[in-house]
Amino acid sequence: MNPTMKTAVTVLQEMMVKLGLTPEYECIAQSGPQHQAMFDYRCVACGVVVTASARSKKEAKQEVARLMLQQLSRRGLPVPPPYAAPPPAHLAPHDAHDAQAAAGAAPDARSYVALLKELCAEYRLAGVQYELVGDTGPPHLRHFTVRARIGQHERVATSTTKKTARQLAAEALYSYLRENLARVTRDFNEEDALVRAHEKAMERYTDNEEQPRRPDLGQRISEYHLGLAARLGECAGRGAGRGRGAAR
């Protein structure tokens, strides 16, 4: 990111100040081991609730602010670039302006889901898994939270419909993967290598279990000599006893 460009948190704060509002941030969850912790942040602004996840609290807060700006942009609020919601990928350039002009119009829910699927196929990543992790609010104002996950990489988004939440989660994960493809593909290669090494180790272990155990000949010979010595000792003891009896 350009160091002179304002962060998503700063842009959102300035927008809310102009409206006489204040965005609310909250760290709602922390998961994973300490060296790979994931932090879930929630942001509430203008009646919109958005959540996001990242490897640090700072990144999670910036990510949730970025998603909030995109949501507000789709609802017609003026959001400066590059935080304004992008037009749907399937639209032609001359249709992009019309799509952005439609207040509150969200992109086709299949667009980023399809793009994310194509990205996984192109770089041979694991398949995308979507999970509904939250369902809150009264019946007339429900909010659904969906998590999109590929391996250990995931993003979470919240919206008033499951379809839109799924789209937003796919969009966030797609953007993250595009920006970090080199590291992400390396992570997946390392994971695959670990899985293959584990499978080979299990194969060797299984092969060793199936082979019959060979007798320890050294142990058997030593046991034979010990038994023979004990037997000879018993015979010598009985012979000595008979000799003493005859002498009497």
N, C-alpha and C positions, 0 to 999 in steps of 0.2 A: 504494500500500500504506500502511496505517496505520502511522505511525512508531513507535507503541507496541507493535505486533505483532511477535512474534519471527520472524526469517527462517527459511527452510526449512533452511539450514545449521545454525543454532542449535538448532532443534527436533530435527533428526536427531542432532546431537552429544549432546544431553541424553538422548535415547532410548538411544543406544548406550552411554553411560556407565552408565546404570542396568542394562544387560545385561552390563557388563564388557567391551564391545567398542569398537572405534574405526573409524569409516568411513574408507575410503581414497579419496582423490581424485587424479586424474591428468589433465593436459592431454595428450591423445593425438594431436591433429592441429590444424593451422592451415592454412586455405585461403583463396583469394581475394586480390585486391590489398590493399595496405596500408590504403587508405581504406575498404575494405569487407571486412575480414578476418572470417572465421568461425572460432570456436574450438570444438573438440570436447572435452568433458570426460567422464571415466568415473568412476563411483562404485561401490565394492564394499562391501557391508554385509550381514551375516547370510547369506552365501552367494549373495546376489543381485547381479547386475551390470547397471548401467543406464548409458546414455550420453545426452548431450544436446548441442546446439549453440546458440551465441548469438554476438552481435556483439562481446562482450567476455568476458574470462576470468571476471570477477566475475559477469556474468549467466549464463554457462554453468555455473558452479559452483552458483549458486542454482537454476537450472533442473534440473540433474541431481539435486540434493538433493530438490527437490519431487517429481520422478518417483520417486525412491527411496522417499519417504514414502508415496506412493500404492501402490507395489508392496508395501511392508510392511503397509499397511492391508488390502490384499486378502488377505494371508496371515494375517490375524487379529490383528496387533499393534495395540495401542491408539495411534492417531495423532490428535492434537488437530486440530480444525478451524482453518483452512480447508484443511489439507493432507491430510485423509483422502480416500480415493478416492471420487468421486461415484458414486451409483447409476446404472445404465444409463438412458439418456434415454428408452427406450421403455417403462419400467415405470411403472405407476400409483403415486401417492404412497403408498398403503397397502402396496404391495409393496416399497418402497424399504428399509424396515427389515429385511425378511426377506432381501433381497439382500445387505445389508451384514453380516447376521449369519452368512451362509454363509462360513466361513473359507476363504480362498484362492480363492473363486469370482470369476473375472474377468467383466467385462461381456461381452455379446454382441459378437463381433469386428466385426459389421457396424454397430454403433451409431455410433461416432465416425467411421468411414469414410463412412457415409451422411450424417451431419451435416456433415462437411467438404465432401462433394460438393454438398450443398444450399446451403451457405454460398457456395461458388464460383459456383453458378448464380445465386443471389440477387444477388450483388454483381458479377457478370460478371468474375470473376477467371479466371486461367488454370486449366487442369485440373490435378488432383493427380497427381504422379508418385511412385510407390513404388519403392524400389530396395533390394535386399539388399546391404549393404555389409560384413557381417561374419558369419563362421561359425566359431566357435571351440569348444574344449573336446573332451573325449573323447566317444565315441559315446553313453555313458550319461548325459552331462551337457553336452549341446550348448547353446550360446548363440548366438542369431541377432540380428543388428543390422540394422534396417530404417530407411531414411531416407524421410521424406515431404517432398515439395518442391512449392511453388507459386511459380514465378518464382524470385526470389532469396531467398525465405523458406523455411526448412526446419527440421525437427526430427528428431532421431534417438533411437531407443529400442532396448533390448535385452531379450530374454526367452528362455525355454527353448523356445518354439515360434515359427515364422515368423508364424503367425496372430496371436498375442498381441503380438508385436513390432510388427507392422503396426498393430494397434489402438492400442497405446500411442503410437506415433509420430503417428498421426492425431489422437489425443486431445491430445497436446502442441501440435501445430500448430493445431488447432482453438481451443484455449484462448488461444494466443498471438494468433491472428488476431482473435478476439473482443475481446481487450483492446486491440488496436492497429488497429482497422478504419480509422480516419480516415487514419493514416499509410500503412497498407498499400494502401488504394485510391488514395491520391495517388501512391504509388510505381508502381502498375500504370498509372495514367493517364499518368505521365511516360514510362514505358517504351513505351506505345502511341504516344505523340506522337513519340518518337524513331524508332520503327520506321516510322511513316508518313512522317516527314521524310526518312528514308533511302530509302524506296521512291520518293518523288517525285524525289529527287536522281538515283537510278538511272534513272528513266524519262526525265528530261531528258538524261542522259548518253547513253542508248541512242538517243533521237531524234536527237541531234546526230551520233552515229556513223553513223546510217542515211542522213542527208542528204548528197547529193554535194557535194564541196568545190568552191567557186567559185574560178576562176582569179584570180590576183592580177594585174590588168591593169597596175597601176602598175609592178610588177616586170618584166613583159614589155616595156613601152615603154622602160624604162630599159636593159634588155638590148639592145633594138633600136638605141638611140642609141649605146651603147658599141660594138656591132658595126659600125655605120655609120662611126663615127669611126675605128675601127681600119682599116676597108677604105679609107677616104679617105687615111689615113696611108700605107698600103702603095702606093696609086696615086701619091701625091705622091713617095714615095721612088723608085719606078721611073722617073718622069718626070725627076727630077733626075739620075739615073744616066745616062739617055740623053743629056741635055744635056751632061754632062761628057765623054762619049765622043765626041760630034760636035765639040766644041771641040778635042780633041786631033787 
